[in-house]
Amino acid sequence: MLTRKRQLAAKIEAVEGVAETLVAADAKLLVYNPKVSFDVAMFDRNPARPSFSNIGKTPGKRTAGISYRLELKGSGTAVTAPEWGKLLQACGFGVNALKSMNIGAVTNGPFQHGETITGGTSAAKGRVVINTATGATFIYFVTVSGTFSTGETITGGTSTATAVTSSVPTTVGNEFKLVSDNIPCLTQGSYEDGTRKLIKGSRGKVKIGFKSGEPVMLDLDFQGVEAGVTDTAFLANVTYETTKPPVFLNALFSVDAYSAKIGEMDIDIGNVLAVRDDVNDVRGVLSFVLTGRNVTGSFNPEMVTVAAYDFHTKWFSGAEMVVDCTIGSVAGNKFRIYIPKAQYTKVDDEDRDGLQLAKSAFCLNGSVTPGDDEITILAL
C-alpha cells in the first residue's frame, strides 16, 4: 500500500453524529499529507490476585483525528463557493453570497464593516462587508432582507453614512465569516490505496499560512468519532477543481493603511474543541463541538523609522488596526483577507540576513455587537 495514493471525501452531516454515505461528488478535495489517528480508551484490568500479571484490557470510547493541508484556491467561478468551503464551515465559518452595488459619494462615512445599511426607497437591509469610504465606487454587502434598488439612498445604521446607489445588486462571490452558532459537523473518509478510514461527527481547527511567492495554505486538524475501517476502493470518476492556486504576491498588503514589507504571515483561528460523550452510542461519543476560539496572528515586517510607521506606539497604546490583503487577480480564483481589529501583543527585534525585522504577534479582536467579525475571507 502506497502512502501517496490517497483520496479524501467529506460531507456535512444532516444529523449530527450520523455518518453520511460518501460519493464521488464529496471527494473533489486535493489535500496534502492526510493522516488519520485513532484514540481508543483502554481500561486497565489489574485486580488483586497472587500475581503481578495484567489481564486483558477493555476497549472503551473511540475517537479519531484527521489532519491535512490544502491550497487556498477558487472554484473557477466567482459565485460558486470553493470545495473547501464545507471544511471551513466545520471549523466555525459561515458562507454567504457576497453582493455588490455601485454607489456615488459617501457622506459622513465610512460605512462600517458589519453595520446594517437600509434602503430609503426599497427598505431593503444588508450587512456591510469591509469599511467603505468616500472614493469607493461600490459597496460589498450580504443581504439581510429585501432587494435594494438603483437611485435610492442607503444609510448606515451605526455610522449614519449615506450614499446613493447607481446600480442594482449583483452577486460577485462568497463571504466566509466566523459564526458562533449552527456550526455543522462532517463525515470524512480517508481512502488509502484499498482501505477506508471513516470519521463521523467531526469539527476542527484551522490555521492560514501566507508565505511570499507560494500559495496560501490552510492547515486543518479535525477531531471526530471512529466510524469504521474497511477494505474499500477509491471513489471513481471524481471531478477535481482544475484552478491553480494564486500565490502570495502583488497582494496590496497593508496594516493600519501602511504598506508593510513582509515575507510571511500566519493566522490561527484558535478553536476550542470539546467531546460530546454519549453512552447511547456504541463508540461512547456523539461528536466534537466548538466551545470557543481565540484568533491570533503574526507577521515579520521590515523595521522602519518611527516616522514611517511606529510599531511600538501602536503596541503600547493598544491601538486596533485594519489588516487587508488580496491574493490573486482572476475572477473565480481571487481572495481578499480583511481583519478589522488587529492589535499588537508583541513586537520583537529579529534579524534576517542582516536585515532588521519587527517580528510582530497580534490578536484579532471582534466587535462587542454583533461580534463574530475577527476575520473575513472573500472569495471573488
LINRA-V389185 format. One record per residue. N is the residue number from 1. RES is the residue in one small letter. PHI is phi as a letter, one per 20 degrees, with the letter a starting at -180 (NA if undefined). OMEGA is omega in degrees with one decimal (NA if undefined). NEAR is the number of other ideal C-beta (glycine too) atoms within 8 Angstrom. Layout:
# LINRA-V389185
n=<N:N>
res=<RES:RES>
phi=<PHI:PHI>
omega=<OMEGA:OMEGA>
near=<NEAR:NEAR>
This chain:
# LINRA-V389185
n=<1:2:3:4:5:6:7:8:9:10:11:12:13:14:15:16:17:18:19:20:21:22:23:24:25:26:27:28:29:30:31:32:33:34:35:36:37:38:39:40:41:42:43:44:45:46:47:48:49:50:51:52:53:54:55:56:57:58:59:60:61:62:63:64:65:66:67:68:69:70:71:72:73:74:75:76:77:78:79:80:81:82:83:84:85:86:87:88:89:90:91:92:93:94:95:96:97:98:99:100:101:102:103:104:105:106:107:108:109:110:111:112:113:114:115:116:117:118:119:120:121:122:123:124:125:126:127:128:129:130:131:132:133:134:135:136:137:138:139:140:141:142:143:144:145:146:147:148:149:150:151:152:153:154:155:156:157:158:159:160:161:162:163:164:165:166:167:168:169:170:171:172:173:174:175:176:177:178:179:180:181:182:183:184:185:186:187:188:189:190:191:192:193:194:195:196:197:198:199:200:201:202:203:204:205:206:207:208:209:210:211:212:213:214:215:216:217:218:219:220:221:222:223:224:225:226:227:228:229:230:231:232:233:234:235:236:237:238:239:240:241:242:243:244:245:246:247:248:249:250:251:252:253:254:255:256:257:258:259:260:261:262:263:264:265:266:267:268:269:270:271:272:273:274:275:276:277:278:279:280:281:282:283:284:285:286:287:288:289:290:291:292:293:294:295:296:297:298:299:300:301:302:303:304:305:306:307:308:309:310:311:312:313:314:315:316:317:318:319:320:321:322:323:324:325:326:327:328:329:330:331:332:333:334:335:336:337:338:339:340:341:342:343:344:345:346:347:348:349:350:351:352:353:354:355:356:357:358:359:360:361:362:363:364:365:366:367:368:369:370:371:372:373:374:375:376:377:378:379:380>
res=<m:l:t:r:k:r:q:l:a:a:k:i:e:a:v:e:g:v:a:e:t:l:v:a:a:d:a:k:l:l:v:y:n:p:k:v:s:f:d:v:a:m:f:d:r:n:p:a:r:p:s:f:s:n:i:g:k:t:p:g:k:r:t:a:g:i:s:y:r:l:e:l:k:g:s:g:t:a:v:t:a:p:e:w:g:k:l:l:q:a:c:g:f:g:v:n:a:l:k:s:m:n:i:g:a:v:t:n:g:p:f:q:h:g:e:t:i:t:g:g:t:s:a:a:k:g:r:v:v:i:n:t:a:t:g:a:t:f:i:y:f:v:t:v:s:g:t:f:s:t:g:e:t:i:t:g:g:t:s:t:a:t:a:v:t:s:s:v:p:t:t:v:g:n:e:f:k:l:v:s:d:n:i:p:c:l:t:q:g:s:y:e:d:g:t:r:k:l:i:k:g:s:r:g:k:v:k:i:g:f:k:s:g:e:p:v:m:l:d:l:d:f:q:g:v:e:a:g:v:t:d:t:a:f:l:a:n:v:t:y:e:t:t:k:p:p:v:f:l:n:a:l:f:s:v:d:a:y:s:a:k:i:g:e:m:d:i:d:i:g:n:v:l:a:v:r:d:d:v:n:d:v:r:g:v:l:s:f:v:l:t:g:r:n:v:t:g:s:f:n:p:e:m:v:t:v:a:a:y:d:f:h:t:k:w:f:s:g:a:e:m:v:v:d:c:t:i:g:s:v:a:g:n:k:f:r:i:y:i:p:k:a:q:y:t:k:v:d:d:e:d:r:d:g:l:q:l:a:k:s:a:f:c:l:n:g:s:v:t:p:g:d:d:e:i:t:i:l:a:l>
phi=<NA:d:f:f:e:c:b:d:c:b:b:f:e:f:c:g:n:d:f:e:e:e:c:g:f:e:d:e:e:d:d:d:l:f:b:d:c:d:c:d:f:d:e:f:d:b:f:f:a:f:b:e:f:f:d:g:f:d:f:c:g:c:d:b:c:b:c:a:c:b:e:f:b:e:f:o:c:g:f:e:f:f:g:f:g:f:f:f:g:f:d:n:d:e:d:c:f:e:d:b:b:f:c:e:f:e:d:l:f:e:f:e:g:n:f:e:d:c:e:f:d:f:m:f:c:b:d:f:d:m:g:c:d:g:o:f:e:b:c:e:b:d:f:d:a:m:c:f:d:f:n:d:e:d:c:f:f:d:e:m:f:c:a:d:f:c:a:e:f:c:e:d:r:c:d:d:c:f:c:d:c:l:e:f:d:d:e:c:c:d:e:c:l:o:c:c:d:d:c:c:l:e:c:b:d:b:c:d:d:d:c:g:n:c:f:f:d:d:d:d:c:d:c:b:d:g:c:p:c:c:f:b:f:g:f:e:l:e:d:e:f:e:f:e:f:f:d:e:b:l:e:l:f:b:c:l:m:d:e:f:e:d:d:a:b:c:c:d:f:m:f:d:d:c:e:d:f:b:f:f:e:f:e:n:c:e:a:d:c:e:d:r:b:b:e:c:b:b:b:c:f:f:f:c:f:g:f:f:a:e:g:f:f:f:f:f:e:m:f:d:c:e:d:b:b:c:c:n:c:d:g:n:b:c:c:c:d:c:c:e:c:e:c:f:d:a:c:d:e:c:d:c:l:n:e:f:d:d:f:c:d:b:d:d:e:d:f:f:c:e:m:l:c:f:b:c:d:d:d:d>
omega=<-172.0:-175.1:180.0:-177.2:-178.1:-178.0:179.8:174.1:-179.9:-179.8:176.9:-176.7:175.6:177.4:-175.6:176.9:176.7:-174.5:175.5:171.5:-176.4:-179.6:-175.7:-179.1:179.6:-169.8:-177.5:-174.6:173.7:-173.0:178.1:170.8:176.0:-179.8:177.2:175.1:178.6:177.6:-179.5:178.3:-178.6:-178.0:179.1:178.1:-179.6:-178.9:-179.7:177.0:-175.0:178.9:175.2:-172.5:170.3:172.9:-170.0:178.6:177.8:177.0:-179.6:-176.5:-177.3:175.8:-177.0:174.3:174.0:-179.2:177.5:176.4:170.7:-175.7:171.6:179.5:-175.1:178.1:-174.3:177.2:-170.8:-175.3:179.4:-178.9:177.2:-177.4:-179.1:179.7:-179.0:177.8:177.9:176.5:179.1:174.3:172.8:175.3:168.7:179.8:-178.5:174.5:-179.5:-179.5:175.1:170.5:-178.6:179.6:172.8:-177.6:178.6:177.4:-179.6:-176.6:4.7:162.8:-171.8:176.4:177.0:-179.5:-179.8:172.3:-179.1:178.2:-177.0:179.5:-175.5:-172.6:175.8:178.9:176.8:176.6:-176.4:175.0:-179.5:176.1:-175.6:-173.3:175.2:-175.7:175.8:-179.0:178.9:177.8:173.6:176.0:172.5:-177.5:172.6:176.7:175.7:-179.7:178.3:178.5:179.8:177.9:178.0:178.3:174.0:-176.2:177.2:-176.4:179.8:-175.4:-170.1:175.2:177.6:173.8:178.4:-180.0:178.3:174.0:171.2:-179.4:171.3:176.1:-174.8:-179.4:-179.7:177.4:172.1:-172.3:179.0:176.2:178.0:-178.0:173.8:178.4:-176.2:173.4:-172.1:157.3:-179.8:177.9:174.5:-179.6:-167.6:173.0:175.4:176.4:175.1:172.8:-173.2:178.8:177.9:175.8:-172.3:169.4:-168.7:175.6:-179.9:171.3:-179.7:-175.8:179.2:177.7:-175.4:175.7:-179.0:173.7:171.1:-175.2:172.2:174.9:-173.9:-179.1:-175.5:171.0:-179.0:-174.9:176.1:-177.0:173.1:172.7:-175.2:170.7:-175.6:179.7:174.1:173.1:-174.1:173.4:176.9:178.3:-178.9:172.2:-172.9:179.6:172.5:-175.6:172.1:180.0:-176.5:177.0:179.5:-165.0:-177.3:-174.3:175.8:171.5:-176.9:179.9:177.2:-178.3:-178.3:178.0:-177.5:175.1:-179.0:177.0:177.5:175.2:177.6:-178.4:169.1:179.1:173.4:-178.3:176.7:-179.5:175.0:178.4:179.2:-178.4:176.1:178.7:-177.9:179.2:174.9:-177.2:176.5:-174.8:169.1:-175.2:174.5:-179.3:178.9:176.0:176.1:-171.6:-178.6:179.5:176.7:170.5:-171.9:-178.5:171.7:175.5:179.4:178.9:177.4:-179.6:-179.6:175.5:-172.6:179.6:-171.2:177.3:175.7:179.4:-174.7:-176.6:-178.8:-178.3:173.5:-169.1:174.5:169.4:-172.0:174.8:-178.8:177.4:179.7:-177.0:-174.9:178.7:-176.5:179.7:-176.5:-176.1:173.0:178.8:-174.9:179.9:-172.1:-173.5:174.1:-178.4:-179.3:173.0:178.0:172.0:-174.8:173.8:-179.6:-178.4:171.6:-180.0:178.3:178.9:-177.7:179.1:171.9:-178.1:-168.4:170.0:-179.6:172.9:178.2:-176.3:173.0:176.6:177.0:177.3:4.0:-177.6:179.7:-174.6:-179.0:-179.5:176.0:175.4:177.5:173.3:-169.5:NA>
near=<7:5:7:4:8:10:9:13:13:12:10:10:15:5:5:8:13:8:8:11:4:12:8:9:5:11:13:10:11:7:9:6:7:11:7:10:7:9:8:10:9:8:8:6:9:5:5:2:4:2:4:2:4:6:6:4:8:7:8:9:9:14:15:16:12:15:10:11:9:13:9:13:11:14:11:9:7:11:8:8:7:10:8:10:12:12:15:14:12:15:14:13:11:8:10:8:9:16:13:11:15:8:14:6:5:15:8:7:11:10:15:11:11:9:12:11:15:10:15:8:8:10:7:13:12:12:11:17:12:11:10:13:9:8:5:9:5:8:13:12:14:11:12:9:5:10:8:14:11:9:7:12:10:15:10:14:8:7:11:7:14:11:14:10:17:9:8:9:11:8:8:10:10:12:14:12:10:14:10:7:4:4:12:9:15:16:15:13:12:13:15:11:9:7:11:12:13:14:19:15:16:18:18:13:11:13:10:14:11:10:9:8:6:8:10:14:12:15:10:13:9:16:12:19:17:13:11:7:7:7:5:7:6:6:13:6:5:9:5:6:11:4:10:5:10:14:8:11:6:4:8:7:9:12:12:9:5:8:5:11:5:11:6:10:10:11:14:9:14:9:13:9:12:8:8:11:8:9:5:3:10:3:10:11:15:10:14:16:9:12:6:6:10:7:13:12:15:10:12:13:12:10:8:6:4:7:4:6:8:7:12:8:9:11:11:6:6:6:9:8:10:13:11:12:11:11:13:9:6:7:6:11:12:15:14:12:15:14:14:11:13:14:11:12:8:7:10:7:8:9:8:8:4:4:7:8:12:14:10:13:10:12:10:13:9:10:10:4:4:6:8:9:14:10:12:14:12:16:16:10>
